Amino acid sequence: MCEARVYLGGDDGEKEIMRDVVLVQPEGDAWLLVSLLGEQKLVRGTISRVDFLKHTVHLSQPEEPAGES
């Protein structure tokens, strides 16, 4: 099996946001993550790295335009 773990990086480092991911699909400015058991999560960000040996996908949080909070 080739499931992946997905990590989201931000100012405070990376944290795992989902395990056993079998699908990463673009959805506008976000990514739809789907697990082996059908769990779905929509995450905004950009793919910064995919490591096939470690079965990991690394996302970076999107930069917010100046003046937005």
C-alpha positions in Angstrom: 0.0 0.0 0.0 1.2 3.5 -0.7 -0.7 5.8 1.7 0.9 9.1 2.6 1.0 11.4 5.6 0.3 15.0 5.0 2.0 17.8 6.9 1.2 21.5 7.0 4.0 23.9 7.7 3.6 27.4 9.2 5.4 29.8 11.4 5.5 27.3 14.3 6.9 24.4 12.2 5.2 21.5 10.6 2.4 19.4 12.0 0.8 16.2 10.7 -2.7 16.9 9.5 -3.8 13.6 8.0 -2.6 10.0 7.7 -3.3 7.2 5.2 -4.0 9.7 2.4 -4.6 8.0 -1.0 -5.7 11.1 -3.0 -4.4 14.7 -3.1 -6.6 16.7 -5.6 -6.5 20.4 -6.4 -9.8 22.3 -5.5 -9.4 25.9 -6.4 -6.9 27.5 -4.0 -7.0 24.4 -1.7 -6.2 20.7 -1.8 -8.8 17.9 -1.1 -7.2 15.1 0.9 -8.9 11.7 1.0 -7.9 8.9 3.3 -8.0 5.2 2.7 -11.2 5.0 4.7 -12.9 7.9 2.8 -12.3 10.7 5.3 -12.0 14.0 3.5 -10.3 17.3 4.4 -10.0 20.5 2.4 -6.7 22.4 3.2 -5.5 25.7 1.8 -1.9 25.9 0.9 0.8 25.0 -1.6 2.7 21.8 -2.0 6.3 22.4 -1.0 7.6 18.9 -1.2 6.5 15.3 -1.9 8.8 12.6 -0.6 8.0 9.2 -2.2 10.5 7.2 -0.1 9.0 8.5 3.1 5.4 8.6 1.7 4.9 12.2 2.8 3.4 15.3 1.3 4.4 18.7 2.8 2.1 21.7 2.4 2.9 25.4 3.2 0.3 27.7 4.5 -0.6 30.4 2.0 0.7 33.9 2.6 -2.1 36.3 3.6 -2.2 39.6 1.7 -1.0 42.7 3.7 -3.8 44.3 5.7 -5.9 41.1 6.2 -6.2 39.4 9.6 
